[in-house]
Amino acid sequence: MLQDRFGRTIEYLRLSVTDRCDLRCTYCIPTGFKGFEEPADWLSFDEIERLLGAFARLGTRRVRLTGGEPLLRRHVSDLAARISAIDGIDDLSMSTNATQLRRHAGALRAAGVSRINVSLDTLDRACMQAITGRDSHTQIMDGIMAGKEAGFEPIKINMVAMRGVNEGEIDRMAEFCIEHGFVLRLIEVMPMGATGRNTSYLDLQPIRARLQERYDLVPQAVELGGGPARYLATRDGRTSIGFITPMSQHFCATCNRVRLAVDGTLYLCLGQEQKFEFRPLLRGGASDAELEAAIRAAIELKPQKHEFTERPEKIIRFMAQTGG
């Protein structure tokens, strides 16, 4: 098992397969940004499979495919099948904006992706266009329903809660998720890059108390994916609502994950600069033993906690560069 200096077991890898996205959400990618990684610097599928095999031998059992938008990477379902076949990895999921999901849902499910998280900050078409930079409402809703038809379980709806933008839609989103059996996850915005710092923060603690009373929610007993959300459930079990609160109630003490960017850079924390470059090792002939030793060395760099509250200006890179 991989353990960091603070005794935390690291068994969850979030793998970015591209830093490109077909949306421009206001809190994520700066308007007009052109500095994406060149495809020649992306890890190949062979390199990804080899590196994830090393992680799996050291105890990693959960992998989430992320981006940017992962469905923009060609043949990503083939990669999913290769990852799901790695011995030791027993939980393969994906985060997506769902614009491309209708075309890919069946292939992803057949490849071994069991769960999806969909970024959906609003159900209102005009608000969605204002947040994402394009009229994507029909594509996204069609994609979500295609995911439901394909049998992904559960489907989690990730809603970044923003003061003055979509805070008035939280109850409507909860009703939508209850109707369809989706899991709603409300997320506090983080000050990652100028995009994150320019987004109006909304404290989720009062929202949690209000929703708990309105829907008679009780603590969720069943684990839902090993991530940072704290869940409440409806008494009839129809759905759950999770709260991801890196600002108002951080979860650093139980952090179990690291993020591998598309270029092979392993980021140890969203709110710190520690990182480790794996591409030179993979392309320089490193042995499996050397890769495993490098992974252990990288995990030793993982910091104890982020500094989003104390130093919100610290992180210059934005979310799509790190991997969602």
Solvent accessible surface area in square Angstrom, and as a share of the most:
residue,aa,sasa,rsa
1,M,145,0.65
2,L,3,0.01
3,Q,100,0.45
4,D,9,0.05
5,R,134,0.49
6,F,84,0.35
7,G,49,0.47
8,R,19,0.07
9,T,42,0.25
10,I,2,0.01
11,E,18,0.08
12,Y,10,0.04
13,L,1,0.00
14,R,27,0.10
15,L,1,0.00
16,S,3,0.02
17,V,0,0.00
18,T,1,0.01
19,D,8,0.04
20,R,76,0.28
21,C,25,0.15
22,D,36,0.19
23,L,5,0.02
24,R,78,0.29
25,C,22,0.13
26,T,73,0.42
27,Y,36,0.14
28,C,25,0.15
29,I,5,0.03
30,P,43,0.27
31,T,136,0.79
32,G,53,0.51
33,F,45,0.19
34,K,175,0.74
35,G,54,0.52
36,F,35,0.15
37,E,60,0.27
38,E,111,0.50
39,P,77,0.48
40,A,81,0.62
41,D,46,0.24
42,W,39,0.14
43,L,2,0.01
44,S,46,0.30
45,F,36,0.15
46,D,95,0.49
47,E,29,0.13
48,I,2,0.01
49,E,60,0.27
50,R,85,0.31
51,L,0,0.00
52,L,0,0.00
53,G,10,0.10
54,A,0,0.00
55,F,1,0.01
56,A,11,0.08
57,R,131,0.48
58,L,11,0.05
59,G,20,0.19
60,T,4,0.02
61,R,94,0.34
62,R,15,0.05
63,V,1,0.00
64,R,6,0.02
65,L,0,0.00
66,T,1,0.00
67,G,3,0.03
68,G,23,0.23
69,E,2,0.01
70,P,1,0.00
71,L,7,0.04
72,L,67,0.33
73,R,27,0.10
74,R,190,0.69
75,H,111,0.50
76,V,2,0.01
77,S,21,0.14
78,D,76,0.40
79,L,0,0.00
80,A,0,0.00
81,A,44,0.34
82,R,77,0.28
83,I,0,0.00
84,S,42,0.27
85,A,85,0.66
86,I,23,0.11
87,D,135,0.70
88,G,43,0.41
89,I,13,0.07
90,D,101,0.53
91,D,18,0.09
92,L,6,0.03
93,S,2,0.01
94,M,0,0.00
95,S,19,0.12
96,T,4,0.02
97,N,11,0.06
98,A,0,0.00
99,T,9,0.05
100,Q,29,0.13
101,L,0,0.00
102,R,126,0.46
103,R,170,0.62
104,H,40,0.18
105,A,3,0.03
106,G,50,0.48
107,A,50,0.39
108,L,0,0.00
109,R,87,0.32
110,A,94,0.73
111,A,14,0.11
112,G,31,0.30
113,V,0,0.00
114,S,36,0.23
115,R,25,0.09
116,I,0,0.00
117,N,1,0.01
118,V,0,0.00
119,S,47,0.30
120,L,3,0.02
121,D,12,0.06
122,T,1,0.01
123,L,17,0.08
124,D,54,0.28
125,R,110,0.40
126,A,74,0.57
127,C,23,0.14
128,M,3,0.01
129,Q,87,0.39
130,A,74,0.57
131,I,5,0.02
132,T,9,0.05
133,G,58,0.56
134,R,74,0.27
135,D,75,0.39
136,S,1,0.01
137,H,37,0.17
138,T,75,0.44
139,Q,69,0.31
140,I,3,0.01
141,M,33,0.15
142,D,58,0.30
143,G,0,0.00
144,I,0,0.00
145,M,48,0.22
146,A,8,0.06
147,G,0,0.00
148,K,90,0.38
149,E,133,0.60
150,A,31,0.24
151,G,38,0.36
152,F,6,0.03
153,E,128,0.57
154,P,19,0.12
155,I,5,0.03
156,K,3,0.01
157,I,0,0.00
158,N,20,0.10
159,M,0,0.00
160,V,16,0.09
161,A,0,0.00
162,M,2,0.01
163,R,132,0.48
164,G,70,0.67
165,V,71,0.41
166,N,2,0.01
167,E,67,0.30
168,G,75,0.72
169,E,28,0.13
170,I,1,0.00
171,D,26,0.14
172,R,126,0.46
173,M,1,0.00
174,A,0,0.00
175,E,77,0.34
176,F,22,0.09
177,C,1,0.01
178,I,24,0.12
179,E,120,0.54
180,H,44,0.19
181,G,37,0.35
182,F,5,0.02
183,V,9,0.05
184,L,0,0.00
185,R,16,0.06
186,L,0,0.00
187,I,24,0.12
188,E,0,0.00
189,V,12,0.07
190,M,31,0.14
191,P,13,0.08
192,M,5,0.02
193,G,1,0.01
194,A,60,0.47
195,T,12,0.07
196,G,3,0.03
197,R,88,0.32
198,N,125,0.64
199,T,18,0.10
200,S,42,0.27
201,Y,78,0.29
202,L,20,0.10
203,D,57,0.29
204,L,1,0.00
205,Q,59,0.26
206,P,85,0.53
207,I,20,0.10
208,R,62,0.22
209,A,60,0.47
210,R,99,0.36
211,L,0,0.00
212,Q,65,0.29
213,E,148,0.66
214,R,137,0.50
215,Y,32,0.12
216,D,75,0.39
217,L,7,0.03
218,V,39,0.22
219,P,106,0.66
220,Q,48,0.21
221,A,105,0.81
222,V,100,0.58
223,E,115,0.52
224,L,32,0.16
225,G,13,0.13
226,G,15,0.14
227,G,29,0.28
228,P,25,0.16
229,A,14,0.11
230,R,81,0.29
231,Y,32,0.12
232,L,2,0.01
233,A,11,0.09
234,T,15,0.09
235,R,169,0.62
236,D,99,0.51
237,G,58,0.56
238,R,132,0.48
239,T,8,0.05
240,S,9,0.06
241,I,1,0.01
242,G,0,0.00
243,F,3,0.01
244,I,14,0.07
245,T,3,0.02
246,P,3,0.02
247,M,47,0.21
248,S,42,0.27
249,Q,86,0.38
250,H,88,0.39
251,F,34,0.14
252,C,12,0.07
253,A,83,0.65
254,T,104,0.60
255,C,20,0.12
256,N,23,0.12
257,R,15,0.05
258,V,3,0.01
259,R,30,0.11
260,L,0,0.00
261,A,5,0.04
262,V,6,0.04
263,D,23,0.12
264,G,0,0.00
265,T,4,0.02
266,L,0,0.00
267,Y,28,0.11
268,L,1,0.01
269,C,24,0.14
270,L,22,0.11
271,G,1,0.01
272,Q,15,0.07
273,E,86,0.38
274,Q,66,0.29
275,K,102,0.43
276,F,49,0.20
277,E,78,0.35
278,F,0,0.00
279,R,63,0.23
280,P,84,0.53
281,L,55,0.27
282,L,18,0.09
283,R,113,0.41
284,G,64,0.62
285,G,67,0.65
286,A,10,0.08
287,S,53,0.34
288,D,67,0.34
289,A,74,0.57
290,E,95,0.43
291,L,0,0.00
292,E,41,0.18
293,A,61,0.47
294,A,11,0.08
295,I,0,0.00
296,R,117,0.43
297,A,51,0.39
298,A,0,0.00
299,I,1,0.01
300,E,82,0.37
301,L,73,0.36
302,K,4,0.02
303,P,12,0.07
304,Q,110,0.49
305,K,82,0.35
306,H,19,0.08
307,E,42,0.19
308,F,5,0.02
309,T,93,0.54
310,E,105,0.47
311,R,112,0.41
312,P,55,0.34
313,E,101,0.45
314,K,44,0.19
315,I,2,0.01
316,I,140,0.71
317,R,28,0.10
318,F,10,0.04
319,M,42,0.19
320,A,3,0.02
321,Q,66,0.29
322,T,0,0.00
323,G,2,0.02
324,G,25,0.24
